[in-house]
């Protein structure tokens, strides 16, 4: 499964959170990611976008793996 497919169809994490981490200075990051994932306005999800998303998802996985019950 590609990161694009995961984000489009299987993501259990709020995409606005991922988008805000991918583009922290973009106030409309969530809408920007949505347009890219849906190929709206001629924007497509690029390899560079996939790399950014993977970095965010890896950071999130590290955070989740450090959680404890107490």
C-alpha positions as semicolon CSV with decimal commas, in nm:
position;residue;x (nm);y (nm);z (nm)
1;X;0,000;0,000;0,000
2;X;0,133;0,343;-0,088
3;X;0,129;0,637;0,149
4;X;-0,115;0,810;-0,088
5;X;-0,356;0,512;-0,071
6;X;-0,319;0,499;0,307
7;X;-0,400;0,868;0,345
8;X;-0,695;0,848;0,105
9;X;-0,857;0,526;0,219
10;X;-0,716;0,383;0,541
11;X;-0,596;0,668;0,759
12;X;-0,729;0,655;1,112
13;X;-0,557;0,981;1,205
14;X;-0,710;1,319;1,133
15;X;-0,568;1,435;0,800
16;X;-0,568;1,796;0,917
17;X;-0,312;1,699;1,181
18;X;-0,091;1,531;0,921
19;X;-0,129;1,827;0,685
20;X;-0,040;2,079;0,955
21;X;0,277;1,881;1,031
22;X;0,364;1,853;0,660
23;X;0,322;2,227;0,597
24;X;0,343;2,401;0,937
25;X;0,338;2,754;0,793
26;X;0,036;2,695;0,569
27;X;-0,286;2,806;0,741
28;X;-0,487;2,607;0,486
29;X;-0,275;2,292;0,500
30;X;-0,573;2,059;0,547
31;X;-0,750;2,192;0,238
32;X;-0,423;2,187;0,046
33;X;-0,366;1,818;0,128
34;X;-0,726;1,735;0,043
35;X;-0,697;1,902;-0,297
36;X;-0,375;1,714;-0,367
37;X;-0,518;1,376;-0,264
38;X;-0,826;1,434;-0,481
39;X;-0,632;1,581;-0,775
40;X;-0,843;1,896;-0,755
41;X;-0,737;2,217;-0,924
42;X;-0,473;2,028;-1,121
43;X;-0,278;1,951;-0,805
44;X;-0,153;1,599;-0,758
45;X;0,006;1,415;-0,468
46;X;0,376;1,412;-0,558
47;X;0,667;1,198;-0,449
48;X;0,789;1,496;-0,243
49;X;0,448;1,506;-0,070
50;X;0,469;1,132;-0,003
51;X;0,811;1,175;0,156
52;X;0,681;1,455;0,382
53;X;0,378;1,248;0,480
54;X;0,596;0,945;0,558
55;X;0,816;1,159;0,784
56;X;0,510;1,280;0,976
57;X;0,365;0,927;1,002
58;X;0,699;0,789;1,124
59;X;0,720;1,060;1,390
60;X;0,365;0,979;1,494
61;X;0,444;0,608;1,515
62;X;0,740;0,682;1,742
63;X;0,516;0,895;1,965
64;X;0,253;0,620;1,978
65;X;0,511;0,354;2,059
66;X;0,628;0,550;2,362
67;X;0,281;0,566;2,521
68;X;0,229;0,382;2,845
69;X;-0,077;0,272;3,037
70;X;0,013;0,472;3,345
